[in-house]
Amino acid sequence: MTAQIPPSLEKPEPVRVRTSQNLLVPFSKEKIVVSLVDETNIDEAIAKSIAQEVEHDVSRMHLKYLTAPLIREIVNVKLLEHGYESARMRYTRLGMPVYDARELIFTGPSEREEIPHNPETVHKMMADVVSREYAYVNILPPTRVDDHMSGNLHIHRLNYFATRPYCFSHDLRPFLRSGLKVDGLGRFAPVAGPAKAPDVAFLQASRVLSAAQTNCSGSQGLIALNVLLSPYVTGLDYTQIKQLVQMFVFEMSHMYVTRGGQTMTSTIDLHFNIPKNLASCEAVSSGGSVKGVYSDYSTESESILEAFLDIYLQGDYAGNPFKYPQLNLFLGKSPSEKLLSKALELTEKFQTPYFVLGDQEGLTYQNSSYIFNCPEDEPSRGGVLQTVTINLPKIAYDSNTDEDRFFTILDQRMSAAKDVLFLKREVVHRSMEGNLIPFLQQKIPDGESYLIPDLQPLSIGVTGMNELLEIMTGVSLSDKTGQEFGRKVLGRMKENSEEYRKQSGLNFQIAGCPATKVRDRFFKIDSINYSAASKIGTYTPSFEASQKLDASHKLLSESSLLPFLDGGALQSLPVPESGKLRELLNEAVKSGSKYIKFEGRRKNAKNRNT
């Protein structure tokens, strides 16, 4: 008879581990030691001690299976127990709870996100969690993470911070001359030669934006689109030109290539006159050839602009407005009366256009930012490498309305923003060293990289100016006392940015931040921590005065702050009564406004295409 071995004397089965490579392997404390040393640079003796404790705890649990994430969490608890917080941060695993993943799959994004519910969006938002946590634990120092979390500042597109630049405005000429590699390499997608036919030129313009979107976190724009494409429509009648523009607009509106399954956030710059910095430049035409200069194509340029206005006035098949691409209309000094009338009609109907005022031919506005000026015949690249926005009302709360203390804290918050921007510059340089952003770092005809990180602006944004003034002075931006303090605040910020520029040689700028999501995030945090904030109701975005003011008063209130905002000064005005828009636009020019949009009154969409 075979003797029975008491259960207590049976040799326990080895615990098996489900790894991230989808394998089942025996538990090994030696592997914990190796991973701790490799990932955290902790002393090997300490790693062995930690691994021994983990093995002991695992054996007590009498488990048959463990997952690699669970083992890692047990190790992290041991690191915390022994005071190795920095090692714990480096060793942590990134991800999201199963419950959150399930909710995202079956319920979708919250209404606040304003994005579609589809498999690609779900996948993207899951990836965002990992990317954002990676930036928290491996890129940003804890003090800067605290600044973001506490609402001192807002790091834009934090989910992409560790890999790519922010937004970009493109000059089409390098691609019109040499063709298009949408992967930047010519290895993973067919290489297209220089466009010969007009429709190919318009399609390639849209493909430049979609290709660059995979390398950037923010929106994409095209500089002087109607001017640069004007040589391609020579000899075409207006009906043909309008068809090309309609094809381009629908192509842009139907490209679901951003944020996991949304239409690309995009802008196009359209000029009423040939801008000075392009007038005498060689005009790139069919097949990359040169045919005259761009001032030779003013008629064609106007026809393309008119076609855009007509298409946008018509709307889509259901009569709805085109949200993207956003139209930036550069009026210049003497805009065509016919075209201006159509632009005003479009504004009355759909509030689609943004107006760039004054003689600013060498500038573009991508995410409210300026382009740096380039010599003639050289490609111009605009946009922003990164934006960090400062919460102005919170500085007022933290200073207890003491003016000296206020400016001390303002300097500290700006210095924190500068640190984040310097980090982003390092990130982009590392990305380029690793060939992570191939489209932006491809060589253009002059032999240099298309993206030159050290030339891209580093933007420090402001929001909540109106509430800051109410807290500090007792009056809003509509009052002269408030305006005076507002100039003092922005003056100090501009002085600091100029000092940063002088010290580093980099292009620091101060910009208004019109994003309502940033404003709402700041207010939500502040209303929890400050009783005074909870009584306000909300913050006014950017440097803007209250939307309750009439348009003329709002323009006048904001105008004195404009000279300090060298990185972007978008103003939002209510749509005036019918027939008063032209008058208001003239007021904006006289007040020194640079970049404005109108919003508010909108007619019901009707199907005009039946």
C-alpha positions as CSV (number, residue, x, y, z in Angstrom):
1,M,0.0,0.0,0.0
2,T,1.4,3.4,-1.0
3,A,2.0,5.7,1.9
4,Q,0.0,9.0,1.7
5,I,2.1,12.1,2.0
6,P,0.5,14.6,4.4
7,P,-0.7,17.8,2.5
8,S,1.5,19.9,4.7
9,L,4.6,18.0,3.4
10,E,3.7,18.2,-0.3
11,K,6.0,20.3,-2.3
12,P,4.0,23.3,-3.4
13,E,3.6,23.9,-7.1
14,P,5.7,26.9,-8.3
15,V,3.7,30.1,-8.8
16,R,3.4,30.9,-12.4
17,V,3.4,34.4,-13.8
18,R,1.5,35.8,-16.8
19,T,3.9,38.2,-18.5
20,S,3.3,41.2,-20.7
21,Q,4.6,39.0,-23.6
22,N,1.6,36.7,-23.0
23,L,3.7,33.9,-21.6
24,L,3.4,31.7,-18.5
25,V,6.7,31.5,-16.7
26,P,7.8,30.4,-13.2
27,F,8.0,33.2,-10.5
28,S,11.6,34.3,-10.2
29,K,12.9,36.8,-7.6
30,E,16.1,37.0,-9.7
31,K,14.1,38.7,-12.4
32,I,12.8,41.2,-9.9
33,V,16.4,42.1,-9.0
34,V,17.5,42.5,-12.6
35,S,14.4,44.7,-13.5
36,L,14.8,46.8,-10.4
37,V,18.5,47.5,-11.1
38,D,17.9,48.1,-14.8
39,E,14.8,50.3,-14.4
40,T,15.6,52.3,-11.3
41,N,19.4,52.2,-10.9
42,I,18.8,51.1,-7.3
43,D,21.7,49.4,-5.5
44,E,21.8,45.6,-6.2
45,A,21.9,44.7,-2.5
46,I,18.7,46.7,-1.9
47,A,17.1,45.1,-5.0
48,K,17.9,41.7,-3.6
49,S,16.4,42.6,-0.2
50,I,13.2,43.9,-1.8
51,A,12.9,40.8,-4.0
52,Q,13.4,38.5,-1.0
53,E,10.5,40.2,0.8
54,V,8.3,39.9,-2.3
55,E,9.0,36.2,-2.7
56,H,8.1,35.7,1.0
57,D,4.8,37.6,0.6
58,V,3.9,35.7,-2.6
59,S,4.6,32.3,-1.0
60,R,2.2,33.2,1.9
61,M,-0.6,33.8,-0.5
62,H,-0.7,30.2,-1.9
63,L,-1.5,31.5,-5.4
64,K,-1.2,29.4,-8.6
65,Y,-1.0,32.4,-10.9
66,L,0.2,36.0,-10.7
67,T,0.3,38.7,-13.3
68,A,3.4,40.8,-14.0
69,P,1.5,44.0,-13.2
70,L,0.5,42.6,-9.7
71,I,4.1,41.6,-8.9
72,R,5.2,45.1,-9.9
73,E,2.7,46.6,-7.6
74,I,3.9,44.4,-4.7
75,V,7.4,45.6,-5.4
76,N,6.2,49.2,-5.4
77,V,4.6,48.7,-2.0
78,K,7.9,47.4,-0.7
79,L,9.8,50.4,-2.2
80,L,7.4,52.8,-0.5
81,E,7.7,50.9,2.8
82,H,11.5,51.4,2.7
83,G,11.4,55.0,1.6
84,Y,12.4,54.7,-2.0
85,E,9.8,57.0,-3.6
86,S,11.9,58.1,-6.6
87,A,12.6,54.5,-7.4
88,R,9.0,53.6,-7.0
89,M,8.1,56.3,-9.6
90,R,10.5,54.9,-12.1
91,Y,9.3,51.4,-11.5
92,T,5.5,52.1,-11.6
93,R,3.4,50.6,-14.3
94,L,1.3,52.9,-16.5
95,G,-2.3,52.1,-17.4
96,M,-6.0,52.4,-16.4
97,P,-8.4,50.4,-14.2
98,V,-10.5,47.7,-15.8
99,Y,-13.7,49.5,-14.8
100,D,-12.6,52.7,-16.6
101,A,-11.6,50.8,-19.7
102,R,-15.0,49.0,-19.8
103,E,-16.9,52.3,-19.3
104,L,-15.0,53.9,-22.1
105,I,-15.7,51.0,-24.5
106,F,-19.4,50.7,-23.7
107,T,-20.4,54.2,-22.6
108,G,-17.9,56.3,-24.6
109,P,-16.2,59.7,-23.8
110,S,-18.1,62.1,-21.6
111,E,-20.2,64.8,-23.2
112,R,-17.6,67.3,-22.1
113,E,-15.1,65.7,-24.4
114,E,-17.2,66.5,-27.5
115,I,-15.7,63.7,-29.5
116,P,-17.3,60.8,-31.3
117,H,-17.7,57.4,-29.7
118,N,-16.0,54.8,-32.0
119,P,-13.4,52.1,-31.6
120,E,-10.5,54.4,-32.7
121,T,-11.5,57.1,-30.2
122,V,-11.6,54.5,-27.4
123,H,-8.2,53.2,-28.4
124,K,-6.8,56.7,-28.5
125,M,-8.2,57.6,-25.1
126,M,-6.7,54.5,-23.5
127,A,-3.3,55.4,-25.0
128,D,-3.7,58.9,-23.7
129,V,-3.8,57.6,-20.1
130,V,-0.4,55.9,-20.6
131,S,1.1,58.8,-22.4
132,R,0.0,61.3,-19.8
133,E,1.2,59.2,-16.9
134,Y,4.5,58.7,-18.7
135,A,5.0,62.5,-18.9
136,Y,4.1,62.7,-15.2
137,V,6.5,60.1,-13.9
138,N,9.4,60.2,-16.5
139,I,9.5,63.6,-18.2
140,L,8.2,66.3,-15.8
141,P,9.7,66.9,-12.4
142,P,7.3,66.5,-9.5
143,T,7.1,70.2,-8.9
144,R,5.9,70.9,-12.4
145,V,3.4,68.0,-12.2
146,D,2.1,69.7,-9.0
147,D,1.8,73.0,-10.8
148,H,-0.3,71.4,-13.5
149,M,-2.5,69.4,-11.1
150,S,-3.1,72.3,-8.8
151,G,-4.1,74.6,-11.6
152,N,-1.2,77.0,-11.3
153,L,-0.7,76.4,-15.0
154,H,-1.9,74.2,-17.8
155,I,0.4,72.2,-20.0
156,H,-1.4,71.9,-23.3
157,R,-1.8,68.5,-24.9
158,L,0.0,66.8,-22.1
159,N,-1.0,63.4,-23.5
160,Y,1.4,64.1,-26.4
161,F,4.1,66.0,-24.4
162,A,6.6,63.2,-24.4
163,T,6.8,62.6,-28.1
164,R,5.9,65.5,-30.5
165,P,5.6,69.3,-31.0
166,Y,2.4,71.2,-30.6
167,C,1.0,72.9,-33.7
168,F,2.4,73.8,-37.1
169,S,1.7,76.1,-40.1
170,H,3.0,74.8,-43.4
171,D,4.5,76.5,-46.4
172,L,3.5,74.3,-49.4
173,R,6.4,75.3,-51.6
174,P,8.9,72.6,-50.6
175,F,6.3,70.0,-51.5
176,L,5.1,71.7,-54.6
177,R,8.8,71.7,-55.8
178,S,9.8,68.2,-54.8
179,G,6.8,66.1,-54.3
180,L,5.4,64.5,-51.2
181,K,6.5,61.7,-48.8
182,V,3.6,61.3,-46.4
183,D,5.7,59.1,-44.2
184,G,8.6,61.5,-44.4
185,L,10.9,58.6,-45.6
186,G,9.5,57.1,-48.8
187,R,9.6,53.6,-47.2
188,F,6.1,53.0,-45.9
189,A,4.0,54.9,-48.4
190,P,4.4,55.6,-52.1
191,V,6.4,58.8,-53.0
192,A,4.4,61.3,-55.0
193,G,6.2,63.6,-57.5
194,P,5.6,67.4,-57.8
195,A,1.9,68.0,-58.7
196,K,1.3,68.6,-62.4
197,A,-2.5,68.8,-62.5
198,P,-4.5,71.4,-60.4
199,D,-6.5,68.7,-58.6
200,V,-3.4,66.9,-57.5
201,A,-1.9,70.1,-56.2
202,F,-5.1,70.8,-54.1
203,L,-5.1,67.2,-52.9
204,Q,-1.5,67.2,-51.9
205,A,-2.1,70.3,-49.9
206,S,-4.6,68.4,-47.8
207,R,-2.2,65.4,-47.5
208,V,0.5,67.6,-46.1
209,L,-1.7,68.5,-43.2
210,S,-2.9,64.9,-42.6
211,A,0.7,63.6,-42.7
212,A,2.0,66.3,-40.4
213,Q,-0.9,65.6,-38.0
214,T,0.7,62.2,-37.1
215,N,3.8,64.1,-35.9
216,C,2.1,67.0,-34.1
217,S,-0.3,67.2,-31.1
218,G,-2.2,70.3,-32.1
219,S,-3.8,71.8,-35.2
220,Q,-2.3,72.2,-38.6
221,G,-2.4,75.2,-40.9
222,L,-1.5,76.2,-44.5
223,I,0.2,79.6,-45.1
224,A,-1.2,81.8,-47.9
225,L,-3.0,78.9,-49.5
226,N,-4.8,80.8,-52.3
227,V,-1.6,82.6,-53.3
228,L,0.6,79.5,-53.4
229,L,-1.9,77.5,-55.4
230,S,-2.8,80.3,-57.8
231,P,-0.3,79.3,-60.5
232,Y,-2.0,75.9,-60.8
233,V,-5.4,77.4,-61.8
234,T,-4.2,79.5,-64.6
235,G,-6.6,79.1,-67.6
236,L,-9.4,77.6,-65.6
237,D,-12.8,79.2,-65.4
238,Y,-14.5,80.0,-62.1
239,T,-16.7,76.9,-62.1
240,Q,-13.6,74.7,-62.4
241,I,-11.8,76.6,-59.6
242,K,-14.8,76.3,-57.3
243,Q,-14.9,72.6,-57.9
244,L,-11.3,72.2,-56.9
245,V,-11.9,74.2,-53.7
246,Q,-15.0,72.2,-52.9
247,M,-13.0,69.0,-53.3
248,F,-10.3,70.4,-51.0
249,V,-12.8,71.4,-48.3
250,F,-14.6,68.1,-48.2
251,E,-11.3,66.3,-48.3
252,M,-10.2,68.2,-45.2
253,S,-13.5,67.8,-43.5
254,H,-13.6,64.0,-44.1
255,M,-10.1,63.2,-42.9
256,Y,-10.6,61.5,-39.6
257,V,-7.0,61.4,-38.7
258,T,-6.7,63.2,-35.4
259,R,-7.6,62.4,-31.7
260,G,-8.5,58.9,-32.5
261,G,-11.2,59.5,-35.0
262,Q,-12.1,63.1,-35.5
263,T,-11.9,65.7,-38.2
264,M,-8.6,67.4,-38.2
265,T,-8.4,70.8,-36.4
266,S,-7.0,72.9,-39.3
267,T,-6.7,76.5,-40.5
268,I,-6.0,78.0,-43.9
269,D,-4.7,81.5,-44.5
270,L,-6.4,83.3,-47.4
271,H,-5.1,86.7,-48.5
272,F,-7.2,89.4,-50.2
273,N,-3.9,90.8,-51.7
274,I,-0.6,89.2,-52.6
275,P,1.5,89.5,-49.4
276,K,4.6,91.5,-49.7
277,N,6.9,88.7,-48.5
278,L,5.6,86.6,-51.5
279,A,5.0,89.1,-54.2
280,S,8.5,88.9,-55.8
281,C,9.1,85.3,-54.9
282,E,9.4,82.7,-57.7
283,A,6.0,81.1,-58.3
284,V,6.1,77.3,-58.1
285,S,3.8,75.8,-60.8
286,S,3.0,72.5,-62.6
287,G,5.6,69.8,-62.0
288,G,7.6,71.9,-59.7
289,S,8.6,74.4,-62.4
290,V,8.9,78.1,-61.9
291,K,6.6,80.4,-63.8
292,G,7.1,84.1,-63.0
293,V,6.5,85.5,-59.5
294,Y,3.4,85.4,-57.3
295,S,2.4,89.0,-58.0
296,D,1.7,87.7,-61.6
297,Y,-1.2,85.7,-60.2
298,S,-3.4,88.2,-58.3
299,T,-6.5,87.4,-60.4
300,E,-6.1,83.6,-59.8
301,S,-5.5,84.2,-56.1
302,E,-8.7,86.2,-55.8
303,S,-10.7,83.5,-57.7
304,I,-9.5,80.8,-55.2
305,L,-10.5,83.1,-52.3
306,E,-13.9,83.8,-53.8
307,A,-14.5,80.1,-54.3
308,F,-13.8,79.4,-50.6
309,L,-16.2,82.1,-49.6
310,D,-18.9,80.8,-51.9
311,I,-18.4,77.2,-50.8
312,Y,-18.6,78.2,-47.1
313,L,-21.6,80.3,-47.7
314,Q,-23.4,77.4,-49.3
315,G,-22.5,75.0,-46.6
316,D,-22.5,71.2,-46.9
317,Y,-25.2,69.1,-48.6
318,A,-27.4,69.5,-45.5
319,G,-26.8,73.3,-45.4
320,N,-24.6,73.0,-42.3
321,P,-21.5,75.2,-41.9
322,F,-18.0,73.9,-42.4
323,K,-16.2,74.1,-39.1
324,Y,-12.9,73.0,-40.5
325,P,-10.7,74.1,-42.1
326,Q,-11.0,77.4,-40.2
327,L,-10.6,80.4,-42.6
328,N,-8.1,83.1,-41.6
329,L,-8.9,86.0,-43.9
330,F,-6.0,88.5,-44.2
331,L,-7.8,91.7,-45.3
332,G,-4.7,93.8,-46.0
333,K,-5.0,97.5,-46.7
334,S,-7.4,97.6,-49.6
335,P,-9.6,94.5,-49.8
336,S,-11.8,93.9,-52.8
337,E,-15.3,95.2,-52.1
338,K,-16.9,92.2,-53.7
339,L,-14.9,89.7,-51.7
340,L,-15.2,91.7,-48.5
341,S,-19.0,91.7,-48.9
342,K,-19.0,87.9,-49.2
343,A,-16.8,87.6,-46.2
344,L,-19.2,89.8,-44.2
345,E,-22.2,87.8,-45.4
346,L,-20.5,84.6,-44.4
347,T,-19.9,86.0,-40.9
348,E,-23.5,87.1,-40.6
349,K,-24.7,83.6,-41.6
350,F,-22.2,81.1,-40.0
351,Q,-19.6,83.2,-38.1
352,T,-17.0,81.0,-39.9
353,P,-14.2,83.4,-40.8
354,Y,-11.5,84.8,-38.5
355,F,-10.2,88.2,-39.6
356,V,-6.5,89.2,-39.6
357,L,-6.4,93.0,-39.6
358,G,-3.9,95.5,-40.8
359,D,-0.9,95.1,-43.0
360,Q,0.4,91.7,-41.7
361,E,1.3,89.8,-44.8
362,G,4.2,88.0,-43.2
363,L,2.2,86.6,-40.3
364,T,-0.1,83.7,-39.7
365,Y,-2.2,82.7,-36.8
366,Q,-2.0,79.0,-36.0
367,N,-3.6,78.4,-32.6
368,S,-3.4,82.2,-32.0
369,S,0.3,82.3,-32.6
370,Y,2.5,84.3,-34.9
371,I,4.8,82.9,-37.5
372,F,8.4,84.1,-37.4
373,N,9.4,86.1,-40.5
374,C,11.6,84.3,-43.1
375,P,13.6,85.8,-46.0
376,E,12.0,85.8,-49.4
377,D,12.1,82.5,-51.4
378,E,12.8,80.5,-48.2
379,P,10.1,78.2,-46.7
380,S,8.2,79.7,-43.8
381,R,7.1,77.5,-40.9
382,G,4.8,78.8,-38.2
383,G,3.0,77.4,-35.2
384,V,4.2,76.7,-31.7
385,L,6.6,74.1,-30.2
386,Q,4.6,74.1,-27.0
387,T,2.2,76.2,-25.0
388,V,1.9,76.5,-21.2
389,T,-1.0,78.8,-19.9
390,I,-0.9,80.5,-16.5
391,N,-3.9,80.8,-14.3
392,L,-4.1,84.5,-13.5
393,P,-6.9,84.5,-11.0
394,K,-5.2,81.9,-8.9
395,I,-2.2,84.2,-8.5
396,A,-4.5,86.8,-7.1
397,Y,-6.0,84.4,-4.6
398,D,-2.6,83.1,-3.5
399,S,-1.2,86.6,-3.0
400,N,-4.2,87.6,-0.9
401,T,-4.4,90.7,-3.2
402,D,-1.1,92.0,-2.0
403,E,0.5,93.6,-5.2
404,D,4.1,93.0,-4.3
405,R,3.3,89.4,-3.5
406,F,1.3,89.1,-6.6
407,F,4.2,90.0,-8.9
408,T,6.6,87.7,-7.0
409,I,4.2,84.7,-7.6
410,L,3.7,85.8,-11.2
411,D,7.5,85.6,-11.7
412,Q,7.6,82.2,-10.1
413,R,4.8,80.8,-12.2
414,M,6.4,82.2,-15.4
415,S,9.7,80.6,-14.4
416,A,7.8,77.3,-13.9
417,A,6.3,77.6,-17.4
418,K,9.7,78.4,-18.8
419,D,11.0,75.1,-17.2
420,V,8.3,73.1,-18.9
421,L,9.0,74.8,-22.3
422,F,12.7,74.0,-22.0
423,L,11.8,70.4,-21.3
424,K,9.6,70.3,-24.3
425,R,12.4,71.6,-26.5
426,E,14.6,68.7,-25.2
427,V,11.8,66.3,-25.9
428,V,11.5,67.4,-29.5
429,H,15.2,67.2,-30.0
430,R,15.3,63.7,-28.6
431,S,12.4,62.7,-30.8
432,M,14.3,63.9,-33.8
433,E,17.5,62.1,-32.8
434,G,15.4,58.9,-32.6
435,N,13.7,59.7,-36.0
436,L,10.4,59.6,-34.2
437,I,8.8,62.5,-36.2
438,P,10.0,61.7,-39.8
439,F,7.6,63.9,-41.7
440,L,8.7,67.0,-39.8
441,Q,12.4,66.2,-39.9
442,Q,12.6,65.3,-43.6
443,K,15.1,67.3,-45.6
444,I,13.6,70.0,-47.8
445,P,15.2,71.3,-51.0
446,D,17.7,73.6,-49.3
447,G,19.1,70.6,-47.3
448,E,17.9,71.6,-43.8
449,S,15.3,69.8,-41.7
450,Y,11.7,71.0,-42.3
451,L,11.2,71.4,-38.6
452,I,13.8,73.5,-36.8
453,P,12.8,73.3,-33.1
454,D,14.9,76.2,-31.9
455,L,13.1,78.6,-34.3
456,Q,9.6,77.5,-33.2
457,P,7.9,79.8,-30.7
458,L,7.6,78.8,-27.0
459,S,4.3,80.2,-25.9
460,I,3.3,81.3,-22.4
461,G,-0.5,81.8,-22.4
462,V,-2.7,83.8,-20.1
463,T,-6.4,83.4,-19.2
464,G,-8.8,84.8,-16.7
465,M,-7.5,88.4,-17.0
466,N,-10.9,89.9,-16.4
467,E,-11.4,88.0,-13.1
468,L,-7.8,88.8,-12.0
469,L,-8.5,92.5,-12.3
470,E,-11.8,92.2,-10.4
471,I,-10.0,90.4,-7.5
472,M,-7.0,92.7,-7.4
473,T,-8.6,96.1,-8.2
474,G,-12.3,95.6,-7.5
475,V,-13.1,96.6,-11.1
476,S,-13.1,94.7,-14.4
477,L,-11.3,95.2,-17.7
478,S,-14.0,97.6,-18.8
479,D,-12.7,100.1,-16.2
480,K,-9.6,102.3,-16.8
481,T,-8.2,101.3,-13.4
482,G,-8.5,97.6,-14.4
483,Q,-6.9,98.3,-17.8
484,E,-4.0,100.0,-16.1
485,F,-3.3,97.0,-13.8
486,G,-3.8,94.7,-16.8
487,R,-1.1,96.5,-18.7
488,K,1.2,96.3,-15.7
489,V,0.7,92.5,-15.5
490,L,1.3,91.9,-19.2
491,G,4.2,94.3,-19.2
492,R,5.9,92.3,-16.5
493,M,5.2,89.1,-18.4
494,K,6.7,90.6,-21.6
495,E,9.8,91.8,-19.7
496,N,10.3,88.3,-18.3
497,S,9.8,86.6,-21.7
498,E,12.3,89.0,-23.3
499,E,14.8,88.2,-20.6
500,Y,14.2,84.4,-21.3
501,R,14.8,85.1,-25.0
502,K,17.9,87.0,-24.3
503,Q,19.3,84.3,-22.1
504,S,18.5,81.4,-24.3
505,G,18.2,82.7,-27.8
506,L,14.8,81.0,-28.1
507,N,11.6,82.6,-29.2
508,F,9.5,83.0,-26.0
509,Q,6.2,84.7,-26.6
510,I,3.1,85.9,-24.5
511,A,-0.2,84.9,-25.9
512,G,-3.9,85.0,-25.0
513,C,-5.4,81.6,-24.5
514,P,-8.9,81.5,-25.8
515,A,-9.5,77.8,-25.0
516,T,-12.6,77.4,-23.0
517,K,-11.6,74.0,-21.7
518,V,-8.5,75.5,-20.1
519,R,-10.6,78.3,-18.6
520,D,-13.1,75.7,-17.3
521,R,-10.4,73.5,-15.8
522,F,-8.9,76.4,-13.9
523,F,-12.2,77.5,-12.6
524,K,-13.2,74.0,-11.5
525,I,-10.0,73.7,-9.4
526,D,-10.1,77.2,-8.0
527,S,-13.8,76.9,-7.0
528,I,-12.9,73.9,-4.8
529,N,-10.0,75.6,-3.1
530,Y,-11.1,79.2,-2.8
531,S,-14.6,80.3,-1.6
532,A,-14.2,83.6,-3.6
533,A,-13.8,81.7,-6.8
534,S,-17.0,79.7,-6.3
535,K,-19.0,82.9,-6.2
536,I,-17.8,84.1,-9.7
537,G,-19.6,81.5,-11.8
538,T,-16.8,81.1,-14.4
539,Y,-13.7,82.7,-15.8
540,T,-13.5,84.9,-18.9
541,P,-11.0,83.3,-21.4
542,S,-7.8,84.8,-22.4
543,F,-7.3,88.6,-21.9
544,E,-10.9,89.3,-22.9
545,A,-13.3,91.6,-21.3
546,S,-16.8,90.4,-20.3
547,Q,-19.0,89.1,-23.2
548,K,-21.8,91.0,-21.6
549,L,-20.3,94.3,-23.0
550,D,-21.4,95.5,-26.3
551,A,-18.9,94.9,-29.1
552,S,-17.6,98.5,-29.3
553,H,-17.0,98.7,-25.5
554,K,-15.4,95.3,-25.5
555,L,-13.0,96.3,-28.3
556,L,-12.0,99.5,-26.5
557,S,-11.5,97.7,-23.2
558,E,-9.1,95.1,-24.7
559,S,-7.2,97.4,-27.1
560,S,-4.7,98.7,-24.5
561,L,-3.5,95.1,-23.8
562,L,-2.8,94.1,-27.3
563,P,0.8,95.5,-27.7
564,F,2.0,93.1,-24.9
565,L,0.7,90.0,-26.6
566,D,3.4,89.2,-29.2
567,G,2.4,85.5,-29.4
568,G,-1.3,85.9,-30.3
569,A,-4.2,88.1,-29.5
570,L,-7.5,86.6,-30.7
571,Q,-10.5,88.7,-29.8
572,S,-14.0,87.4,-29.8
573,L,-16.9,89.8,-30.5
574,P,-20.6,89.3,-30.6
575,V,-22.2,89.5,-34.0
576,P,-23.8,92.9,-34.3
577,E,-27.2,93.8,-35.7
578,S,-27.7,93.1,-39.4
579,G,-25.8,95.7,-41.5
580,K,-23.5,96.8,-38.6
581,L,-20.8,94.3,-39.2
582,R,-18.7,96.5,-41.6
583,E,-18.8,99.4,-39.2
584,L,-17.7,97.1,-36.3
585,L,-14.8,95.7,-38.4
586,N,-13.6,99.3,-39.1
587,E,-13.7,100.0,-35.4
588,A,-11.6,96.9,-34.8
589,V,-9.0,98.2,-37.2
590,K,-8.9,101.6,-35.6
591,S,-8.6,100.1,-32.1
592,G,-5.5,98.1,-33.1
593,S,-7.1,94.7,-33.2
594,K,-4.9,92.1,-34.9
595,Y,-7.0,88.9,-35.0
596,I,-10.8,88.7,-34.4
597,K,-13.7,86.4,-34.7
598,F,-17.5,86.9,-34.3
599,E,-19.8,84.6,-32.5
600,G,-23.3,84.5,-31.2
601,R,-26.2,85.0,-33.6
602,R,-26.6,82.3,-36.2
603,K,-29.3,81.6,-38.7
604,N,-30.9,78.1,-38.9
605,A,-29.1,75.9,-41.4
606,K,-31.2,75.1,-44.5
607,N,-30.6,72.7,-47.3
608,R,-29.5,74.9,-50.1
609,N,-28.3,72.0,-52.3
610,T,-31.6,70.4,-53.1
